[in-house]
Amino acid sequence: MEEHLLVCVEEPVATHGSVPKASSSRAAGLLTDETKEDQECEGSKNHQYSCISLTHLPRNSLHLIFERLDSKHDQESFGLTCHSFLDIQNLSRKCLKLGCQSCHHSHFSNLHDSLNIETLLNRFKQLESLSLGTCLKVSDSRLTALLIYCSNLRSLYLDQCFHFTNVGLTSVASCCPLLSIISLSRCTIRDSGLEILIKSCKYLKEVNISGCLRITDRGIRSLNENCSQLRALNISGCDEIVGESFEGFSSTLACFEAEQCKFDSTAVGRILSGGGLEYLNLSFLDHKLFNWGPGLKLIGLGFAANLKILIMQMDDFVDDNAIMVISKGCPLLQEWNLSRCNKVGIAGWESIGWYCKNLERLHVYECKNLCDIGLLALGCGCKRLSMICIRRKYGQVTTTGIKQFQSQRVGVKINYKEISNCVPSWAFTRYGQIN
């Protein structure tokens, strides 16, 4: 089939001793209709066409052709044309996702039984992003076999792959030295495996170990010491991390997520030690162990001046004093989630209105002490506010108060349904994004 893929190339025919009839006319600056016709005839005589097989074009030329195809459909059609074109398409593929979204155990399939994965990865030799979904039972031996083909990987997603251990993580470290993004949510890894990974992958910028119940401060300390370019870290649900390892975080750390953790009372100060945070999530921390009030005030004492998004759903231990300090000390705040912060009263709401000049989105869902006066205080300030999330007919806010707020701030959208995911798109790289 390939031998019939031809392209016509126009080539000039060399003439010896022939002088174009129109040369004297051109020299004189004259060009008659007869002269034009002569030129056209001579042009057709002095050129010939030859056919060249497209498969004889150099690979870089074929790559350029493929890259100029705008739609995915055109790219797929390109690959179906012939084997050579399919090779170009395969080599141009940067992302591959295997698995499914469901995390129900009945949907889990064995990677060895379901896919000839080595053949697949051998086709896609330039992969930069690989996701092995929750339904793939990836063992240590299988993971090792796969990663032989993935030396160029920049991002690897192994979320909820429960069947590999530190041995598999060691393979990641040795086979993928260029990794900048690793996601290991709910994996059964330990500190020792994380340490091996960190020491081999010096370019790590994003690490997600949420739900890794066996990771302790030892693993975080190694991350802190070896990853000087770390930009984003998610340790939500890591019960064994107390926070003593947070001291001296790199100034490059811009995004930190720690929901449902059991930090000690000094952890917040250590989290802020790098000074570069722009996104911070400290929701649902275990407040039965420690008094968090004093630590939260540190957010507003100059340690988080660059903060743009703050999520702190903390029930009964976020009070007016903490809100007032944070409002004054974080002038760049664009989004603040205070849902279920039941101790915030009028003084806190007034402080947000006065000082949060750049606030665009505010979540006050199920805040028991939010009343009409507090809502109107928010409306009087926060001049850039575009959305407020509030539960209808809850707490002390009345229908009259809502109507007054709507009259006061016509352009502000009131969302009566809770927005559960406030993570900005720039915080953590999703699968398929190539930086």
Contacts in CASP RR format, 6 or more apart in sequence:
PFRMAT RR
TARGET T0000
AUTHOR 0000-0000-0000
METHOD contacts of the structure
MODEL  1
MEEHLLVCVEEPVATHGSVPKASSSRAAGLLTDETKEDQECEGSKNHQYS
CISLTHLPRNSLHLIFERLDSKHDQESFGLTCHSFLDIQNLSRKCLKLGC
QSCHHSHFSNLHDSLNIETLLNRFKQLESLSLGTCLKVSDSRLTALLIYC
SNLRSLYLDQCFHFTNVGLTSVASCCPLLSIISLSRCTIRDSGLEILIKS
CKYLKEVNISGCLRITDRGIRSLNENCSQLRALNISGCDEIVGESFEGFS
STLACFEAEQCKFDSTAVGRILSGGGLEYLNLSFLDHKLFNWGPGLKLIG
LGFAANLKILIMQMDDFVDDNAIMVISKGCPLLQEWNLSRCNKVGIAGWE
SIGWYCKNLERLHVYECKNLCDIGLLALGCGCKRLSMICIRRKYGQVTTT
GIKQFQSQRVGVKINYKEISNCVPSWAFTRYGQIN
1 82 0 8 1.000
2 53 0 8 1.000
2 55 0 8 1.000
2 82 0 8 1.000
2 83 0 8 1.000
2 84 0 8 1.000
3 53 0 8 1.000
3 55 0 8 1.000
5 53 0 8 1.000
5 54 0 8 1.000
5 55 0 8 1.000
5 81 0 8 1.000
5 82 0 8 1.000
6 51 0 8 1.000
6 52 0 8 1.000
6 53 0 8 1.000
6 54 0 8 1.000
7 51 0 8 1.000
7 52 0 8 1.000
7 53 0 8 1.000
7 54 0 8 1.000
7 57 0 8 1.000
8 49 0 8 1.000
8 50 0 8 1.000
8 51 0 8 1.000
9 49 0 8 1.000
9 50 0 8 1.000
9 51 0 8 1.000
9 52 0 8 1.000
10 47 0 8 1.000
10 48 0 8 1.000
10 49 0 8 1.000
11 47 0 8 1.000
11 48 0 8 1.000
11 49 0 8 1.000
11 50 0 8 1.000
12 46 0 8 1.000
12 47 0 8 1.000
13 45 0 8 1.000
13 46 0 8 1.000
13 47 0 8 1.000
13 48 0 8 1.000
15 46 0 8 1.000
20 38 0 8 1.000
20 39 0 8 1.000
20 42 0 8 1.000
21 35 0 8 1.000
21 38 0 8 1.000
21 42 0 8 1.000
22 31 0 8 1.000
22 35 0 8 1.000
22 38 0 8 1.000
22 39 0 8 1.000
25 31 0 8 1.000
25 32 0 8 1.000
25 35 0 8 1.000
54 62 0 8 1.000
54 84 0 8 1.000
55 82 0 8 1.000
55 84 0 8 1.000
59 88 0 8 1.000
62 84 0 8 1.000
62 85 0 8 1.000
62 88 0 8 1.000
63 88 0 8 1.000
63 91 0 8 1.000
63 92 0 8 1.000
65 78 0 8 1.000
66 75 0 8 1.000
66 78 0 8 1.000
66 85 0 8 1.000
66 88 0 8 1.000
66 89 0 8 1.000
66 92 0 8 1.000
67 92 0 8 1.000
69 75 0 8 1.000
69 78 0 8 1.000
75 89 0 8 1.000
75 92 0 8 1.000
76 89 0 8 1.000
78 85 0 8 1.000
78 88 0 8 1.000
78 89 0 8 1.000
79 85 0 8 1.000
79 86 0 8 1.000
79 88 0 8 1.000
79 89 0 8 1.000
80 86 0 8 1.000
90 123 0 8 1.000
90 124 0 8 1.000
90 125 0 8 1.000
91 124 0 8 1.000
91 125 0 8 1.000
91 126 0 8 1.000
92 126 0 8 1.000
93 124 0 8 1.000
93 126 0 8 1.000
93 127 0 8 1.000
94 126 0 8 1.000
94 127 0 8 1.000
94 128 0 8 1.000
94 129 0 8 1.000
94 432 0 8 1.000
94 434 0 8 1.000
95 127 0 8 1.000
95 128 0 8 1.000
95 129 0 8 1.000
95 130 0 8 1.000
95 131 0 8 1.000
95 431 0 8 1.000
95 432 0 8 1.000
95 434 0 8 1.000
96 120 0 8 1.000
96 121 0 8 1.000
96 124 0 8 1.000
96 127 0 8 1.000
96 129 0 8 1.000
96 130 0 8 1.000
96 131 0 8 1.000
97 130 0 8 1.000
97 131 0 8 1.000
97 133 0 8 1.000
97 431 0 8 1.000
97 432 0 8 1.000
98 111 0 8 1.000
98 115 0 8 1.000
98 117 0 8 1.000
98 131 0 8 1.000
98 132 0 8 1.000
98 133 0 8 1.000
98 136 0 8 1.000
99 131 0 8 1.000
99 132 0 8 1.000
99 133 0 8 1.000
99 134 0 8 1.000
99 135 0 8 1.000
99 136 0 8 1.000
100 107 0 8 1.000
100 133 0 8 1.000
100 134 0 8 1.000
100 135 0 8 1.000
101 134 0 8 1.000
102 134 0 8 1.000
102 135 0 8 1.000
103 134 0 8 1.000
103 160 0 8 1.000
107 135 0 8 1.000
108 134 0 8 1.000
108 135 0 8 1.000
108 136 0 8 1.000
108 137 0 8 1.000
109 135 0 8 1.000
109 136 0 8 1.000
109 137 0 8 1.000
110 136 0 8 1.000
110 137 0 8 1.000
111 117 0 8 1.000
111 132 0 8 1.000
111 136 0 8 1.000
111 137 0 8 1.000
111 138 0 8 1.000
111 139 0 8 1.000
111 142 0 8 1.000
112 139 0 8 1.000
112 142 0 8 1.000
114 136 0 8 1.000
117 142 0 8 1.000
117 146 0 8 1.000
118 145 0 8 1.000
118 146 0 8 1.000
118 149 0 8 1.000
121 127 0 8 1.000
121 146 0 8 1.000
121 149 0 8 1.000
121 150 0 8 1.000
122 149 0 8 1.000
124 149 0 8 1.000
125 149 0 8 1.000
125 152 0 8 1.000
126 152 0 8 1.000
127 149 0 8 1.000
127 150 0 8 1.000
127 152 0 8 1.000
127 153 0 8 1.000
128 152 0 8 1.000
128 153 0 8 1.000
128 154 0 8 1.000
128 155 0 8 1.000
128 434 0 8 1.000
129 153 0 8 1.000
129 154 0 8 1.000
129 155 0 8 1.000
129 156 0 8 1.000
129 157 0 8 1.000
129 431 0 8 1.000
129 432 0 8 1.000
129 433 0 8 1.000
129 434 0 8 1.000
130 150 0 8 1.000
130 153 0 8 1.000
130 155 0 8 1.000
130 156 0 8 1.000
130 157 0 8 1.000
131 156 0 8 1.000
131 157 0 8 1.000
131 431 0 8 1.000
132 138 0 8 1.000
132 146 0 8 1.000
132 157 0 8 1.000
132 158 0 8 1.000
132 161 0 8 1.000
133 157 0 8 1.000
133 158 0 8 1.000
133 159 0 8 1.000
133 160 0 8 1.000
133 161 0 8 1.000
134 159 0 8 1.000
134 160 0 8 1.000
134 161 0 8 1.000
136 161 0 8 1.000
137 161 0 8 1.000
137 162 0 8 1.000
137 163 0 8 1.000
138 146 0 8 1.000
138 158 0 8 1.000
138 161 0 8 1.000
138 163 0 8 1.000
138 164 0 8 1.000
139 163 0 8 1.000
139 164 0 8 1.000
140 164 0 8 1.000
140 165 0 8 1.000
140 167 0 8 1.000
140 168 0 8 1.000
140 171 0 8 1.000
142 164 0 8 1.000
143 158 0 8 1.000
143 164 0 8 1.000
143 168 0 8 1.000
143 171 0 8 1.000
143 172 0 8 1.000
144 167 0 8 1.000
144 168 0 8 1.000
144 171 0 8 1.000
144 175 0 8 1.000
147 153 0 8 1.000
147 171 0 8 1.000
147 172 0 8 1.000
147 175 0 8 1.000
147 176 0 8 1.000
148 175 0 8 1.000
150 156 0 8 1.000
150 175 0 8 1.000
150 176 0 8 1.000
151 175 0 8 1.000
151 176 0 8 1.000
151 177 0 8 1.000
151 178 0 8 1.000
152 178 0 8 1.000
153 176 0 8 1.000
153 178 0 8 1.000
153 179 0 8 1.000
154 178 0 8 1.000
154 179 0 8 1.000
154 180 0 8 1.000
154 181 0 8 1.000
154 434 0 8 1.000
154 435 0 8 1.000
155 179 0 8 1.000
155 180 0 8 1.000
155 181 0 8 1.000
155 182 0 8 1.000
155 183 0 8 1.000
155 206 0 8 1.000
155 429 0 8 1.000
155 431 0 8 1.000
155 432 0 8 1.000
156 172 0 8 1.000
156 176 0 8 1.000
156 179 0 8 1.000
156 181 0 8 1.000
156 182 0 8 1.000
156 183 0 8 1.000
157 183 0 8 1.000
157 431 0 8 1.000
158 164 0 8 1.000
158 182 0 8 1.000
158 183 0 8 1.000
158 184 0 8 1.000
158 187 0 8 1.000
159 183 0 8 1.000
159 184 0 8 1.000
159 185 0 8 1.000
159 186 0 8 1.000
159 187 0 8 1.000
159 208 0 8 1.000
160 185 0 8 1.000
160 186 0 8 1.000
160 187 0 8 1.000
161 187 0 8 1.000
162 186 0 8 1.000
162 187 0 8 1.000
162 188 0 8 1.000
164 187 0 8 1.000
164 188 0 8 1.000
165 188 0 8 1.000
165 189 0 8 1.000
165 190 0 8 1.000
166 189 0 8 1.000
166 190 0 8 1.000
166 192 0 8 1.000
166 193 0 8 1.000
166 196 0 8 1.000
169 184 0 8 1.000
169 189 0 8 1.000
169 193 0 8 1.000
169 194 0 8 1.000
169 196 0 8 1.000
169 197 0 8 1.000
170 193 0 8 1.000
170 196 0 8 1.000
170 197 0 8 1.000
172 179 0 8 1.000
172 182 0 8 1.000
172 197 0 8 1.000
172 201 0 8 1.000
173 196 0 8 1.000
173 197 0 8 1.000
173 199 0 8 1.000
173 200 0 8 1.000
173 201 0 8 1.000
174 200 0 8 1.000
176 201 0 8 1.000
177 200 0 8 1.000
177 201 0 8 1.000
177 202 0 8 1.000
178 201 0 8 1.000
178 203 0 8 1.000
179 201 0 8 1.000
179 203 0 8 1.000
179 204 0 8 1.000
180 203 0 8 1.000
180 204 0 8 1.000
180 205 0 8 1.000
180 206 0 8 1.000
180 229 0 8 1.000
180 435 0 8 1.000
181 204 0 8 1.000
181 205 0 8 1.000
181 206 0 8 1.000
181 429 0 8 1.000
182 197 0 8 1.000
182 201 0 8 1.000
182 204 0 8 1.000
182 206 0 8 1.000
182 207 0 8 1.000
182 208 0 8 1.000
183 206 0 8 1.000
183 208 0 8 1.000
184 207 0 8 1.000
184 208 0 8 1.000
184 209 0 8 1.000
184 212 0 8 1.000
185 208 0 8 1.000
185 209 0 8 1.000
185 210 0 8 1.000
185 211 0 8 1.000
185 212 0 8 1.000
185 234 0 8 1.000
186 210 0 8 1.000
186 211 0 8 1.000
186 212 0 8 1.000
187 209 0 8 1.000
187 212 0 8 1.000
188 212 0 8 1.000
188 214 0 8 1.000
189 209 0 8 1.000
189 212 0 8 1.000
189 214 0 8 1.000
189 215 0 8 1.000
190 214 0 8 1.000
190 215 0 8 1.000
191 214 0 8 1.000
191 215 0 8 1.000
191 216 0 8 1.000
191 218 0 8 1.000
191 219 0 8 1.000
191 222 0 8 1.000
194 209 0 8 1.000
194 215 0 8 1.000
194 219 0 8 1.000
194 222 0 8 1.000
194 223 0 8 1.000
195 218 0 8 1.000
195 219 0 8 1.000
195 222 0 8 1.000
198 204 0 8 1.000
198 219 0 8 1.000
198 222 0 8 1.000
198 223 0 8 1.000
198 226 0 8 1.000
198 227 0 8 1.000
199 222 0 8 1.000
199 226 0 8 1.000
202 226 0 8 1.000
202 227 0 8 1.000
203 229 0 8 1.000
204 227 0 8 1.000
204 229 0 8 1.000
204 230 0 8 1.000
205 227 0 8 1.000
205 229 0 8 1.000
205 230 0 8 1.000
205 231 0 8 1.000
205 232 0 8 1.000
205 252 0 8 1.000
206 230 0 8 1.000
206 231 0 8 1.000
206 232 0 8 1.000
206 233 0 8 1.000
206 428 0 8 1.000
206 429 0 8 1.000
207 223 0 8 1.000
207 227 0 8 1.000
207 230 0 8 1.000
207 232 0 8 1.000
207 233 0 8 1.000
207 234 0 8 1.000
208 233 0 8 1.000
208 234 0 8 1.000
208 428 0 8 1.000
209 215 0 8 1.000
209 234 0 8 1.000
209 235 0 8 1.000
209 238 0 8 1.000
210 234 0 8 1.000
210 235 0 8 1.000
210 236 0 8 1.000
210 237 0 8 1.000
210 238 0 8 1.000
210 257 0 8 1.000
210 259 0 8 1.000
211 236 0 8 1.000
211 237 0 8 1.000
211 238 0 8 1.000
212 238 0 8 1.000
213 237 0 8 1.000
213 238 0 8 1.000
213 239 0 8 1.000
213 240 0 8 1.000
214 240 0 8 1.000
215 235 0 8 1.000
215 238 0 8 1.000
215 240 0 8 1.000
215 241 0 8 1.000
216 240 0 8 1.000
216 241 0 8 1.000
217 240 0 8 1.000
217 241 0 8 1.000
217 242 0 8 1.000
217 243 0 8 1.000
217 244 0 8 1.000
217 245 0 8 1.000
218 245 0 8 1.000
219 245 0 8 1.000
220 235 0 8 1.000
220 241 0 8 1.000
220 243 0 8 1.000
220 245 0 8 1.000
220 246 0 8 1.000
221 245 0 8 1.000
223 230 0 8 1.000
223 233 0 8 1.000
224 230 0 8 1.000
224 245 0 8 1.000
224 246 0 8 1.000
224 247 0 8 1.000
224 248 0 8 1.000
224 249 0 8 1.000
224 250 0 8 1.000
227 250 0 8 1.000
228 250 0 8 1.000
228 252 0 8 1.000
229 250 0 8 1.000
229 252 0 8 1.000
230 249 0 8 1.000
230 250 0 8 1.000
230 252 0 8 1.000
230 253 0 8 1.000
231 252 0 8 1.000
231 253 0 8 1.000
231 254 0 8 1.000
231 255 0 8 1.000
232 253 0 8 1.000
232 254 0 8 1.000
232 255 0 8 1.000
232 256 0 8 1.000
232 427 0 8 1.000
232 428 0 8 1.000
232 429 0 8 1.000
233 253 0 8 1.000
233 255 0 8 1.000
233 256 0 8 1.000
233 257 0 8 1.000
234 256 0 8 1.000
234 257 0 8 1.000
234 258 0 8 1.000
234 428 0 8 1.000
235 241 0 8 1.000
235 257 0 8 1.000
235 258 0 8 1.000
235 261 0 8 1.000
236 257 0 8 1.000
236 258 0 8 1.000
236 259 0 8 1.000
236 260 0 8 1.000
236 261 0 8 1.000
236 281 0 8 1.000
237 258 0 8 1.000
237 259 0 8 1.000
237 260 0 8 1.000
237 261 0 8 1.000
238 258 0 8 1.000
238 261 0 8 1.000
239 261 0 8 1.000
239 262 0 8 1.000
241 261 0 8 1.000
241 262 0 8 1.000
241 263 0 8 1.000
242 262 0 8 1.000
242 263 0 8 1.000
242 264 0 8 1.000
242 267 0 8 1.000
243 263 0 8 1.000
243 264 0 8 1.000
243 266 0 8 1.000
243 267 0 8 1.000
243 270 0 8 1.000
243 271 0 8 1.000
244 264 0 8 1.000
244 267 0 8 1.000
244 270 0 8 1.000
245 270 0 8 1.000
246 267 0 8 1.000
246 269 0 8 1.000
246 270 0 8 1.000
246 271 0 8 1.000
246 273 0 8 1.000
247 270 0 8 1.000
247 273 0 8 1.000
248 270 0 8 1.000
248 273 0 8 1.000
248 274 0 8 1.000
249 270 0 8 1.000
249 271 0 8 1.000
249 273 0 8 1.000
249 274 0 8 1.000
249 275 0 8 1.000
250 274 0 8 1.000
251 274 0 8 1.000
251 275 0 8 1.000
251 276 0 8 1.000
252 276 0 8 1.000
253 274 0 8 1.000
253 276 0 8 1.000
253 277 0 8 1.000
254 276 0 8 1.000
254 277 0 8 1.000
254 278 0 8 1.000
254 279 0 8 1.000
254 306 0 8 1.000
254 427 0 8 1.000
255 277 0 8 1.000
255 278 0 8 1.000
255 279 0 8 1.000
255 280 0 8 1.000
255 427 0 8 1.000
255 428 0 8 1.000
256 271 0 8 1.000
256 277 0 8 1.000
256 279 0 8 1.000
256 280 0 8 1.000
256 281 0 8 1.000
257 279 0 8 1.000
257 280 0 8 1.000
257 281 0 8 1.000
257 423 0 8 1.000
257 427 0 8 1.000
257 428 0 8 1.000
258 271 0 8 1.000
258 281 0 8 1.000
258 282 0 8 1.000
258 285 0 8 1.000
259 281 0 8 1.000
259 282 0 8 1.000
259 283 0 8 1.000
259 284 0 8 1.000
260 283 0 8 1.000
260 284 0 8 1.000
260 285 0 8 1.000
260 286 0 8 1.000
261 285 0 8 1.000
261 286 0 8 1.000
262 285 0 8 1.000
262 286 0 8 1.000
262 289 0 8 1.000
263 285 0 8 1.000
263 286 0 8 1.000
263 290 0 8 1.000
264 289 0 8 1.000
264 290 0 8 1.000
265 290 0 8 1.000
265 291 0 8 1.000
265 292 0 8 1.000
265 294 0 8 1.000
265 295 0 8 1.000
266 295 0 8 1.000
268 282 0 8 1.000
268 292 0 8 1.000
268 295 0 8 1.000
268 296 0 8 1.000
268 298 0 8 1.000
268 299 0 8 1.000
269 295 0 8 1.000
269 298 0 8 1.000
269 303 0 8 1.000
271 277 0 8 1.000
271 280 0 8 1.000
271 282 0 8 1.000
272 298 0 8 1.000
272 299 0 8 1.000
272 303 0 8 1.000
272 304 0 8 1.000
273 303 0 8 1.000
275 303 0 8 1.000
275 304 0 8 1.000
275 305 0 8 1.000
275 306 0 8 1.000
276 304 0 8 1.000
276 306 0 8 1.000
277 304 0 8 1.000
277 306 0 8 1.000
277 307 0 8 1.000
278 306 0 8 1.000
278 307 0 8 1.000
278 308 0 8 1.000
278 309 0 8 1.000
279 307 0 8 1.000
279 308 0 8 1.000
279 309 0 8 1.000
279 423 0 8 1.000
279 424 0 8 1.000
279 427 0 8 1.000
280 299 0 8 1.000
280 304 0 8 1.000
280 307 0 8 1.000
280 309 0 8 1.000
280 310 0 8 1.000
280 311 0 8 1.000
280 312 0 8 1.000
281 311 0 8 1.000
281 312 0 8 1.000
281 422 0 8 1.000
281 423 0 8 1.000
282 311 0 8 1.000
282 312 0 8 1.000
282 314 0 8 1.000
283 311 0 8 1.000
283 312 0 8 1.000
283 313 0 8 1.000
283 314 0 8 1.000
283 337 0 8 1.000
284 313 0 8 1.000
284 314 0 8 1.000
285 292 0 8 1.000
285 314 0 8 1.000
287 314 0 8 1.000
287 315 0 8 1.000
287 316 0 8 1.000
287 317 0 8 1.000
291 317 0 8 1.000
292 314 0 8 1.000
292 317 0 8 1.000
292 318 0 8 1.000
293 317 0 8 1.000
293 318 0 8 1.000
293 319 0 8 1.000
293 321 0 8 1.000
293 322 0 8 1.000
296 312 0 8 1.000
296 314 0 8 1.000
296 318 0 8 1.000
296 322 0 8 1.000
296 326 0 8 1.000
297 321 0 8 1.000
297 322 0 8 1.000
297 325 0 8 1.000
297 326 0 8 1.000
299 307 0 8 1.000
299 310 0 8 1.000
299 322 0 8 1.000
299 325 0 8 1.000
299 326 0 8 1.000
299 329 0 8 1.000
299 330 0 8 1.000
300 325 0 8 1.000
300 326 0 8 1.000
300 328 0 8 1.000
300 329 0 8 1.000
300 330 0 8 1.000
301 325 0 8 1.000
301 329 0 8 1.000
302 329 0 8 1.000
304 329 0 8 1.000
304 330 0 8 1.000
305 329 0 8 1.000
305 330 0 8 1.000
305 331 0 8 1.000
305 332 0 8 1.000
306 332 0 8 1.000
307 330 0 8 1.000
307 332 0 8 1.000
307 333 0 8 1.000
308 332 0 8 1.000
308 333 0 8 1.000
308 334 0 8 1.000
308 335 0 8 1.000
309 333 0 8 1.000
309 334 0 8 1.000
309 335 0 8 1.000
309 336 0 8 1.000
309 422 0 8 1.000
309 424 0 8 1.000
309 427 0 8 1.000
310 326 0 8 1.000
310 330 0 8 1.000
310 333 0 8 1.000
310 335 0 8 1.000
310 336 0 8 1.000
310 337 0 8 1.000
311 336 0 8 1.000
311 337 0 8 1.000
311 422 0 8 1.000
312 318 0 8 1.000
312 337 0 8 1.000
312 338 0 8 1.000
312 341 0 8 1.000
313 337 0 8 1.000
313 338 0 8 1.000
313 339 0 8 1.000
313 340 0 8 1.000
313 341 0 8 1.000
314 340 0 8 1.000
314 341 0 8 1.000
315 340 0 8 1.000
315 341 0 8 1.000
315 342 0 8 1.000
316 342 0 8 1.000
316 343 0 8 1.000
317 343 0 8 1.000
318 338 0 8 1.000
318 341 0 8 1.000
318 343 0 8 1.000
318 344 0 8 1.000
319 343 0 8 1.000
319 344 0 8 1.000
320 343 0 8 1.000
320 344 0 8 1.000
320 345 0 8 1.000
320 347 0 8 1.000
320 348 0 8 1.000
320 351 0 8 1.000
323 338 0 8 1.000
323 344 0 8 1.000
323 347 0 8 1.000
323 348 0 8 1.000
323 351 0 8 1.000
323 352 0 8 1.000
324 347 0 8 1.000
324 348 0 8 1.000
324 351 0 8 1.000
327 348 0 8 1.000
327 351 0 8 1.000
327 352 0 8 1.000
327 353 0 8 1.000
327 354 0 8 1.000
327 355 0 8 1.000
327 356 0 8 1.000
328 351 0 8 1.000
328 355 0 8 1.000
329 355 0 8 1.000
330 356 0 8 1.000
331 355 0 8 1.000
331 356 0 8 1.000
331 357 0 8 1.000
331 358 0 8 1.000
332 358 0 8 1.000
333 356 0 8 1.000
333 358 0 8 1.000
333 359 0 8 1.000
334 358 0 8 1.000
334 359 0 8 1.000
334 360 0 8 1.000
334 361 0 8 1.000
335 359 0 8 1.000
335 360 0 8 1.000
335 361 0 8 1.000
335 362 0 8 1.000
335 363 0 8 1.000
335 422 0 8 1.000
335 424 0 8 1.000
336 352 0 8 1.000
336 356 0 8 1.000
336 359 0 8 1.000
336 361 0 8 1.000
336 362 0 8 1.000
336 363 0 8 1.000
337 363 0 8 1.000
337 422 0 8 1.000
338 344 0 8 1.000
338 362 0 8 1.000
338 363 0 8 1.000
338 364 0 8 1.000
338 367 0 8 1.000
339 363 0 8 1.000
339 364 0 8 1.000
339 365 0 8 1.000
339 366 0 8 1.000
339 367 0 8 1.000
339 389 0 8 1.000
339 418 0 8 1.000
340 365 0 8 1.000
340 366 0 8 1.000
340 367 0 8 1.000
341 364 0 8 1.000
341 367 0 8 1.000
342 367 0 8 1.000
342 368 0 8 1.000
342 369 0 8 1.000
343 369 0 8 1.000
344 367 0 8 1.000
344 369 0 8 1.000
344 370 0 8 1.000
345 369 0 8 1.000
345 370 0 8 1.000
345 371 0 8 1.000
345 374 0 8 1.000
346 371 0 8 1.000
346 373 0 8 1.000
346 374 0 8 1.000
346 377 0 8 1.000
349 370 0 8 1.000
349 373 0 8 1.000
349 374 0 8 1.000
349 375 0 8 1.000
349 377 0 8 1.000
349 378 0 8 1.000
350 374 0 8 1.000
350 377 0 8 1.000
352 359 0 8 1.000
352 362 0 8 1.000
352 377 0 8 1.000
352 378 0 8 1.000
352 382 0 8 1.000
353 359 0 8 1.000
353 377 0 8 1.000
353 378 0 8 1.000
353 379 0 8 1.000
353 380 0 8 1.000
353 381 0 8 1.000
353 382 0 8 1.000
354 381 0 8 1.000
356 381 0 8 1.000
356 382 0 8 1.000
357 382 0 8 1.000
357 383 0 8 1.000
357 384 0 8 1.000
358 384 0 8 1.000
359 382 0 8 1.000
359 384 0 8 1.000
359 385 0 8 1.000
360 384 0 8 1.000
360 385 0 8 1.000
360 386 0 8 1.000
360 387 0 8 1.000
361 385 0 8 1.000
361 386 0 8 1.000
361 387 0 8 1.000
361 388 0 8 1.000
361 389 0 8 1.000
361 422 0 8 1.000
362 378 0 8 1.000
362 382 0 8 1.000
362 385 0 8 1.000
362 387 0 8 1.000
362 388 0 8 1.000
362 389 0 8 1.000
363 388 0 8 1.000
363 389 0 8 1.000
363 418 0 8 1.000
363 419 0 8 1.000
363 422 0 8 1.000
364 370 0 8 1.000
364 388 0 8 1.000
364 389 0 8 1.000
364 390 0 8 1.000
365 389 0 8 1.000
365 390 0 8 1.000
365 391 0 8 1.000
365 418 0 8 1.000
366 391 0 8 1.000
366 394 0 8 1.000
366 418 0 8 1.000
367 395 0 8 1.000
368 394 0 8 1.000
368 395 0 8 1.000
368 396 0 8 1.000
369 395 0 8 1.000
369 396 0 8 1.000
370 390 0 8 1.000
370 395 0 8 1.000
370 396 0 8 1.000
370 397 0 8 1.000
371 395 0 8 1.000
371 396 0 8 1.000
371 397 0 8 1.000
372 396 0 8 1.000
372 397 0 8 1.000
372 398 0 8 1.000
372 400 0 8 1.000
372 401 0 8 1.000
372 404 0 8 1.000
375 390 0 8 1.000
375 397 0 8 1.000
375 401 0 8 1.000
375 402 0 8 1.000
375 405 0 8 1.000
376 401 0 8 1.000
376 404 0 8 1.000
376 405 0 8 1.000
376 408 0 8 1.000
378 385 0 8 1.000
378 388 0 8 1.000
378 405 0 8 1.000
379 385 0 8 1.000
379 405 0 8 1.000
379 408 0 8 1.000
379 409 0 8 1.000
379 412 0 8 1.000
380 408 0 8 1.000
385 409 0 8 1.000
385 412 0 8 1.000
386 411 0 8 1.000
386 412 0 8 1.000
386 413 0 8 1.000
387 412 0 8 1.000
387 413 0 8 1.000
387 414 0 8 1.000
387 415 0 8 1.000
388 412 0 8 1.000
388 413 0 8 1.000
388 414 0 8 1.000
388 415 0 8 1.000
389 415 0 8 1.000
389 416 0 8 1.000
389 417 0 8 1.000
389 418 0 8 1.000
389 419 0 8 1.000
390 397 0 8 1.000
390 414 0 8 1.000
390 415 0 8 1.000
390 416 0 8 1.000
391 416 0 8 1.000
391 418 0 8 1.000
392 416 0 8 1.000
393 399 0 8 1.000
402 414 0 8 1.000
405 412 0 8 1.000
405 414 0 8 1.000
406 412 0 8 1.000
406 414 0 8 1.000
429 435 0 8 1.000
END
